[in-house]
Amino acid sequence: MNTTRYGTATSTNGQQPTNDLEMGSIDFYPNGKLQSMFLHRKATKLICKTTEVAQVAHLCMIASPTIRCSAANVSRTMVTMNKDRVVIDPHELEAIFEQKRSLRSKIRKALKNMDPIQRSQEDNAIQNIVLESSWFKASKSLSAYISSPALREVDTSRIISEVLSSPANERKKLYVPRVEDRKSNMKMLMISSVNDLIEKSMNILEPALVDSDGNEREDAMQASDPVDLFILPGLAFDKSGSRLGRSGGYYDLFLKSYQELTKERRWKQPLLVALSYSVQIIGEGPIPVTPFDIPVDALVSPTGFTAISSAALRCD
């Protein structure tokens, strides 16, 4: 049996992993009552098992019915999006995938080798910047990921705690991700307490589908009001706003769908802000991307808020 989170898989049958990268165990995570819920219990040998060619083919087919893309053998077909007039040569796709795999390996090793004290300091600095920012304070509804030590993501426990500890009549709506399947489908469900989160594979916390009264949780895609802000994870970023995920395509597919929803309802587009450790920002050359990769509006790193899009520049 395999379990996944945003395209990352771990083998539970005791067999030797077959992926190109094996992530080691993690023993460090900051202390704190809420943070203890995020504690990684020595989950080991997390492996990336998603085939990016198949994922892009899947994204192609979902993005538009006019897209022609073979998941069985994308190397023998042209990936064409008539709606956006995008045509990608299969050889270019293969080259992009290889560059992404190489960069993922490099960044994962850098994250694994981060000094625990440095990690804690950067977690605090990044969350301070978010919590003190005008764009966070002004948001009425936001989506934020529940950080996973197993994935070495920037800590969000203080951000989550800040939102959920506010008085009910002043509280922002908070949506957090729930992975639905291996086909890049993910929901953003509203929670009002950390008790709404349940442990899934690799001790990763996700919202239960129903609340304590048995009622279905509000889904961001079906809510009557827009989400103002998305706080996003990622594996690597560049200063042009390109984001390298973990190869699952979950966030790209969800954000594409949500951006289309906001256009249909004539809502303001949400601000997309990614959180990044210093080692995750690529200084030399841009991150390789496909037309299906969604860029971010801004980055928050230990050194501060970096506005990229015009929307983010207005927030700076």
Salt bridges, closest charged atoms under 4 A:
ASP27 OD1 - LYS42 NZ 2.57
GLU52 OE1 - ARG104 NH1 2.94
GLU98 OE1 - ARG101 NH2 3.10
GLU153 OE1 - ARG5 NH2 3.26
GLU180 OE2 - ARG178 NE 3.31
ASP196 OD1 - ARG217 NH2 3.35
GLU199 OE2 - ARG41 NH2 3.37
GLU206 OE1 - LYS200 NZ 3.18
GLU218 OE2 - LYS173 NZ 2.96
GLU260 OE2 - LYS83 NZ 3.76
GLU260 OE2 - LYS256 NZ 3.84
ASP293 OD2 - LYS100 NZ 2.85
